[in-house]
Amino acid sequence: MTAISKNANLSESQRAPRNLGALLSQRVAASPDNDFLFCENDGRRFSYTQFQQAVNRFSRLLQSHDVRKGDVVSLLMPNGAEYIIAYFACWQLGALAGPVNSLLKEEEISFVLSNSEAKTILINSEFQPQLDNIRKDLPHLKSVIAFDDEAQATRDFANSGATNSNLSDINPDDEAIIIYTSGTTGKPKGCLLTHGNLIANARQISEWLEFTKADRLLTIMPLFHMNAVSVTTLSALYASGSTVISPRFSASRFWQIISDYKVTSFGSVATMLTMLLSTYPDGVPAGLRTDQLRFAMCGSAPVPAEVMLRFEDTFNCLVIEGYGLSESTCRSTFNPPDKTRRAGSCGIPIGNEMRVVDDEDNEVLDGELGEIVMRGENILKGYYRNEEATSIAFRNGWFHTGDIGYCDQDGFFYIVDRKSDMIIRGGENIYPREIDEVLYRHPAVAAAATIGVPDPLYGEEVAAFVVLREDGRASEDELIQYCLKHLADYKSPKTIRIVESIPKGPTGKLLKRELAKQFQMSK
């Protein structure tokens, strides 16, 4: 008996897409003239057809630079249409898009480009000076492509033929993105996310939140993070909806954008909600239309229940909190998109499996604390050139998040702490060891320890404790400036305390609680 695929009689637009280029083609075929992308800063708009045409033009430009399947193309640009076009152009060729955090300093950018062995970089002119200063340290980098304006960059390819790539050659398990996350060993790790990972998470998000072609999502999170890529771009595409891209979050302009573009939902972090409450204590300004706004999606760090409830009461907008990591493409859980959402909970798994385990990987009872582990079609393929980190993270068949939490009897998950020492400042992940290593390079420093301390705006702020060498001379301000020279501003300590010793336990483990007490006492 011959088995017949259940997709055998489906039209092309109904088949499950094998890759992200196929997903775009399906949506173009179904809604060619519908709006897909709006650029808030310059007023440009792209229908589905126009967006695909722009992607095709840029794909041909990449091919002219010998970009092929499996090559890494780094992206160093501000939020804008060009960023999204660049992603899809890479995916259409089977190349890996490598977004680079534009807040990084030169030596951090150099590490990402070198470690990923990027062959090509797409760069906005504002970042060209940084690249020029490190270019000699990047032997793998063959092409530098200025990409300030899509029409200008692709003018020589407007009338050329189709790309030489074949979408059928790109499989669900082929890598689509290499995105670097802060590393517990001090150096970032490159997460390899596949076409299948990204499509799965877009489907999970859009179906859970019931997005349709009527939804218009606002992207104010940076496109070098998976939140903006998965939650407000790919899920909009999956639902045949549209997305509005803004260069950055602006509290003073936020509600005007929501009104002008008829936005139905937006991605955010807790810091943004706090800033909106501070800027608009009396609610949405008069004369602006926000009745179409369904909810705010919030993640990256837990939202204080008080902030959530105040935001909902002040702006008549639900806050739907979720949880995930770059390693899970973005979102692994979401609260229900209605008033059954639970303040303080990060929600329910939206497609992947999750459970809470003890140190021996045994599942614990409901309500008991343990490490959150997960598996499913949205979980990363592995860490680039780091088999040890991959095997440790995926031990016993589950991806270990390093986050401590519990699950209640109704299946809602709660995050209460981090197994690692990671600091989350305004949605940005920061690992103390990376900062410690920079401080240790200062000639006056004998010992250093970095912790996260509570901050009313950013959730956490970075504070460091330093012991000077016997003959060492350095002020706290000098050490802060030293960090600012070598680290992204958001990673650099805002406070440094020079102390006689750093408290450690009998095994040499840093006593973070003692340092936190010292910080509070010295305020």
N, C-alpha and C positions, 0 to 999 in steps of 0.2 A: 504494500500500500504506500502510495506517495504522499508525503506530508506537504501541505500547501500553506505557505506563510499567510498569517492573518492579515498582512499588509498587501497581499497580492492584488486585490481589486481596488485599493485605495488610489485616489489621484495623487499626483506629486505633492500638492499642497497639504495633503492629509497624512503623508508618511512621517514617521518619526525621523527628524533630521539626523544625519550621520555626523555632521560637523556644523560649525557656526556659519560658514558660508552658505551651506544648504538651508539653514534656518532663515537667514536673511532672504535668500531667493524665494523661499516659500511665502514669506510675509509680503514680499514685493508682488508676487503673482496674485495673492489674495486681495491686497489693498494698495494697488500701485500709486494712486493719487492721494491717499491719506497722508496727513502730516506725521512725520516720525521725529524730527529733531528741530528744536528751536534754540537759537543762540541768544541768550538774554543780553549779553554785553554789546552786540553789534546788530541785532535785529534779523540776522539771517534765519532762514527756515528751509528745511529739506523735506520733501515728500519721500515716501519709501523709494520711489523710482529714482529721484534725484540723489538720494543718499547712496544708493547702490552705484549709480553712475560715478559719483565722486570716489567711492571705494575702488571701482574698476580703474579709474584714471591713476589713482595713487598706487594700485597694485602694479600697473605697467611701469611706473616710475621706479618702484622697488626692483622689479625684474631687470630694469636697465642697469641697476647697480649689482646685478648678479645675486640678488637675494632669492634663495630657493627653500624648499621644504626642509625643515630641521634647523635652519639658521636662526640665531637670536638677533632680534632687532630691538635695541634699547629705545625707550621713549622718555625724553626729558623736555617736558612742555607744561604750560599752564593749562587749566581746564578750558576746554573749547571744543568746537566741532572737529578741529584737526586731530585732537586726541582720539576721539571715537572713530573717526575715519581711519586713523593709523592702526588702531586695534584690528578693525575688520579687514584692512588691506593685508596685514600680516596673516591673519587667519585664513584668508582666501587663498594664500600661497602655501599654507602649511608651515609658515615660519612661526617662531615663538615671539610674542610681544613681551618685552621686558621693561615694564614701567619702573622709572627711577624716581624716588622721593625727591622732589625739587627743593626740599628744605635741607638736604644733606650738604655737608661741606665737601671740598674737593677730594680729600683723601678717602672719604666715605663713598663718594661717587666712583672714584677710581676702583675701589674694592668691588663694587657691584658689577661694573663693566668688565673688569678683569676676571672675576670669578665665574661670570656667566659666559665668558668668551664671546661677547657681543661682536658680531661682524659689521653691523651697521648701527648708527644712531640717528634718530630723528630728533631734531633739537630746535627749540625756539631761540631766537637771537639773543634774548635776555640772559640765557645760560651759556652762550658761546665762550665768554671769557674764562669761566671755570673749566670748560673742556679744553681750551687752548693750553691751560696751565698743566694739565695732566696727560695731554695727548701722547707725549713721548713714553709714557708708562703703559700704553695700551697697544701691544703688538698685534692683538687679534682684530683690532678695529680697522676696517678697510675703507668704509665710506661714512662720511658725515653729511647728512642731508638737512638743509635748513627748511623748516616747515612752520613758517609764521602764518601763511595764508594758503589755503588749499587751491584756490583758483590760480594764483600766481605760480605755485610750485609745480602744478601739473599742466601748465599752458601748452607745453610741447607734446602732451599726450592726449589732448582733448579729442582728436580725430583718429587716433591710432586704433588698431584692431583689438581683439579680445586678448586677455592674458593667456599665457602658455600653460597655465596650471589646469589641473583637472580635479574638480571637487570630489569626484568619486575615489580619488587616490588618498584622501584625507579621512582617516578612521577615527571613531570615537575615542580610542585610547592614545591617539597622537597628542603630544603636548601642544597647548595653545598659549600658555602664559608661564613665565618664570618670574615670580614676585618674591622679593626678599623681605624676610621677617627678622625682627631682632632675635639674636641668638643668645642662649644662656651661657655659651662659652665666650662671649664677647664679640664674635663676628656673626653677621647676619647669615641666615640659611636661605637658599633659593628653593622656594616651593614650586614644584612642577604640577600645574593644573592642566588637565586635558580638555579637549573639546567636549567629551562626554560629561566631565565634571561641571563645566560651565552651563551646558544645556540643562543638565539635571537640576542644578540649583535654581536656574531661571524658572524652570517648570514648577519646582517645589514652592518657590516664593509666590509666583503669580497665581497658582491654584489655591494656595492656602489663604492668601489675601484677597482672592476673588477679583483679580484685575481683569479688565475687559478692554476692548478697543476704545472705550470712552475714557479710560484713565490716562491722565497726564501727570508724570512724575517729575519732580524737581531734583536735579543733581547739584548739590552744593558741597558735598564731600569731595575731596580730591580724587581725581581719576587714577592716581598712582596707588590707591587703596582698592581692595576688592569690594568694599561696600558700595562705592559709586558704580563700579563695573557691573556687579551682579544685581544689586537691589534696585537701582533706579535706571539702569540702561538695558541690560539683557532681559530683565523681567518685563520691562515695558515692551521690548521687541517681541518676547514670547507671547504676550497677551494681545499683540497687534495694536498696542497703544502708542503713546508718544512720550518724549522726554524733553525737558528744558534743561539746558546746561548753563550754569552760572560760574563765573571765574572763581568766586570764593563766597563764603558766607558773609553777609552784611546784615546785621540786626536792623539798621536804619532803613534798609531798602526791602527787607524780607517780605513784609505783608503786601507791598506794592507789586512785587513779582508774583506772589500767589494770586492776587486779584487780576493783574493784567493778562496772565497766561492761563487762568482758570485751572490752576494746579489742584489735583485731587489728593496727592500724597507726596511726602518728601522724606528723604533720609536725613538722620541727624545723630548727634551725640548729646549727652546730658548737658554739656557746657553750652551748647547752642540754645537749649530750652531755657536755661538760667539767664542767658544774655537777653533773650526775647522778653522774659518776665521783667527784667530790670529796665529794659528800654520802653516797654509798653505796659506799665503796671495797671492801666485802666482798660486793657484789651485792644482789639484790632482798631486802628484809627477809623474814624467815621468816613463814609463814602467809599470804602473798599469792599469788594465782594469776595467773601470767603465761604459762602454756604455750600459750595461744591467740594470743599476740603473734607475728605473722609477721615483721615487720621495721619499722625506723625509716626514714622517708623524710627525707632531708636535702638542703638546698640553700642558696641565697642567697650562700654563699661556700664555697670548697673546704674540705673536712674534712681536717685533717692525718692522714696514714695511721696514725700512732701512736695518735691519739685514736680513730679508727675501730676499729682492731684491739683496743685495750683495752676499748672499750665492748662489742664483740661477745663478747670473752672473759669480761668481768665479768658481763654480764647475759644471755648466751646469746640475743642478739637481733641479727640482721643489720642492717647499715646500708646502705641503698640510696641512693647519691648521685645527684643529678640536677642539671640546669642549665637556666636559662631567665631570662627577664626579664618585666617587666610587658608589654613590647611583644610578647612571644610568648604572651600570656595568662597563662602561668606556666612550665610545663615544656616544654622542647624535647627534652631527653634524659633518660634514666634508665638506670642500670645494670640488668642482668637481676635479677629478684627472687629470686635464689638464690646459691649460693656461687661461681658463675662471675663474680660482680661483681668489678670490679678496683679495689682501693684506689688512690686518686690520680686515677682517671678519673671524669669526670662522666657517662660512659655513652655510649649509642647513641641517635641520633634516634628518637623514638617516633611520628613521623607527618609531621613537616615535613622538608624538605630542608635539609641543612647542608653547608657546605664551608669550606675555609680558603683565603684569597686574599692576594696581595701588594698593594702600594700602588696597582698599576694594575688591580686586580680580576682578575688572572689566578690560576687555581687552582694551588696549590703541590703538591709531591709529599708523599706520606705521610711523616710525621715532621718536616716542615719547619714552622717557625713562620710565622704569618700572622694576619690578622684573620678571625674567625669571622663568616660571613654565613649567612642563612637565608631561606627562603620557604615558604609553606604556608598552610593554611586557619586556623591558629591565630595568624597574625601580624596585628598591629593594622591597623586601617583607615587611621590617620594620627594626627597630632598636632593637637589642637583649635586652630583659628585660628593655625596656624603652618605655612604652606605651605613656607617655606624649610627648616625642620627636617625636614619630611616628605620633601621632594625629596632632601635630602642623605642621609638615612637609607636611602632606597629607591633609590639610584642603581644603574643597570644592572640593575634588576629584582630586586635582592636587598636584604633588610634588613641593614644593617651594625650589628653589636652593639657595636663598639668594644672587644671582648675579644680578647686575643691567645692563641692556642693552637695545637694541632696535632692531627692525626688519625693513629692508627696503622694498620697494614696490615689490622687486623681490624675497622676502623670505629669504634673507641672514641675519643672526644674527650677532650682534656686542656686545661684552662685554666691558663695560666702567668702571665699578667699582664693589665693593662688598658691599652688604648691611651689612654684618658682618664686623668685624675688621680683618679678616684673612689676614695673610701675606703669599705670595707665594715666597719662596726662592729656586731658581734652580729647580722648579717643586715640591718641598716639601711644603705641607700645614702646616702653623703654626698659632696657635691661641694665641694672646697676653695674654689672661687671664691665661692660663696655666703657662706662664713665670712669670706673676705678682704674682701668688700664691706662686711660689717658692721663689721669692724675699721677699714676706711678711713673710716667715718663718725665714728669717735671723734676728737675735736679734737686729741688729742696724737699721733695716729699719722700718720707720713709714708709708711710702706710696710709691707706685710704679706704673708706667704706661709704657707699651711697645707699640711701633709702628713699622711699616715698613718704611724704607727709601730707596730711589733709589740707585741701585747698578749697575754699568755697566756690570758686569759679571753675577750675579745671578738674576738680575731683581729687587729684593728687598733684603735688609739685615735687621737684627733685631737690634733695638736700644731701650734702656730702660732709663727711667728717675726715679730717686730715691730721696726721701726725708728721711733724717736720723732722728732718734729720738733725743730728746734734749741731752741725755747722750750717744747717739750712736756714735761709731767710726768704720769707714770702708772706705777703698779706693775703687776707681772704679775698679781697677784690682782685689782686693779681692772679690768684688761682682761678677765679671765675672767668676772667678774661682769657686765660690760657685755655680753659675748656671751650669757650666760645670760638676760639681760633681753630680748634680741631674737631668740634662736634656740632651737629645741627643745633640751632638755638633752642629748640624744644627739649633736647636731651640735656643741655648744659645745666648744671646746678644753679638755682637762683639764690641759694644760701650755702655757704661753706663755713663750717666751724673748725677752727684749729684747736686740737685737744692734745692732752699728754699721752693718752692711750685709747685704744678702741676695744670695747668690751667683747670678750669671746668666752665661749664655754670651754669645758675641759678637753673637748676634742678639737678645739680650734674653730668651731662654728661661730660665725658672727651672730651676736645677740641683738637682733633688730629691735626688739621691744625696749631694750636698754637704751639704744641709740634714740629711739622715738621719745623716750622719757627725757633724755638729755636735751633733745631739741625743744620739747615743750617747756622745760625748766629754763632754757636760755632765751626764750622769746621775750 
